[in-house]
Amino acid sequence: MQPKWGIRGMAVAPHSLASESALGVLKEGGNALEAMIAAAATIAVVYPHMNSIGGDSFWVVHSPGKAMGGIDACGAAAGLATKNWYAERGITKAIPFRGAVAANTVAGTISGWGAAQKLSQQGLRGKLPLSRLLADAIYYAEAGVPVTHSQSSLTAKKRAELIDIPGFANTFLVNGQAPAVGSIFKQDRLAKTLRQIARKGTEDYYRGDLAELLAKELTELGSPLRLSDLHRHHAKLIDPLELKHSLGNVYNMTPPTQGVVSLMILGILDQLNLKRFKVDSAEYVHHCVEATKQAFKIRDQYVTDPAYM
């Protein structure tokens, strides 16, 4: 693998359009946090089978001359999401993987954008407005983007599983089928949501008109999420975890992410001097597997919502 080098900035994302959004911000004088907000917004539009604004976001941030920092934009479980609430609906074993009752945590992604922009303005002289940072995402949602092979194939694969989920067919299917590769995929409702956020700010998603609409629709669909859950949510600034590795210091996020797991695996393998084995040899793979198993044991026993650890 050949490393990539650049002297005027670099951005990496799973879709080229998201990388271009970040680079565009950098070329306009924006900083890295502003660029990543733009990339995060665009990836939620152009890579809809893997990303959305309905999830969470986690940021590891470094400013020159300062300690590593982080943003935890993970939403908590709904206040109503209790064993009794589910039991009253005939759910006594496991929470279903799909459907409204599975929509039981606040989507924290948008709050991460807000926290990142605030950090950008306070510590990195960020000046670009949110409307500029979301401009590409809004354009792609309105005008559409070419459907990738992965979007088309995964949508077709998941169609039977998701066809009865409210909103899925209208949003992700074309005439009841997965969109064809290369066809133009538009998301009008998402564009309106992003325009609202660009105009009123990220807080609107949790404490404004968008929050009211979101809570109303979720309640009607049967989700345990309520407006009070959205009101309680705030992204948090955290100190990331640090591993002192023989090759340098490695940082990752705190729980509820699995950042600690990746650091444990790296730390165990570092202690075992993995470089003495040929890559992909039986010994190399064996040590990687065993290190992963040990880290997973600790994860399964301890890692959860940090408020309950």
Protein Blocks (a to p, Z undefined) as FASTA:
>chain_A
ZZdddfebpaddfbfklmmmmmmmmmnopafklmmmmmmmmmmmmmmmlgcfkbccdddd
ddehiacdddddbdcddfklcfklmmmnopakbgcfbdjklmmcccfklmmmmmmmmmmm
mmnopabdfklmmmmmmmmmmnopaddfklmmmmmmmmmmmmmpghklmmmpgehiacde
hiacddfklmmmmmmmmmnojklmmmmmklmmmmmmmmmnopabdfklmmmpccdddddd
ddddfkbccdddddfbfklmmmmmmmmmmmnommlpcehiaklmmmmmmmmmmmmmmmmm
mgccfklZZ
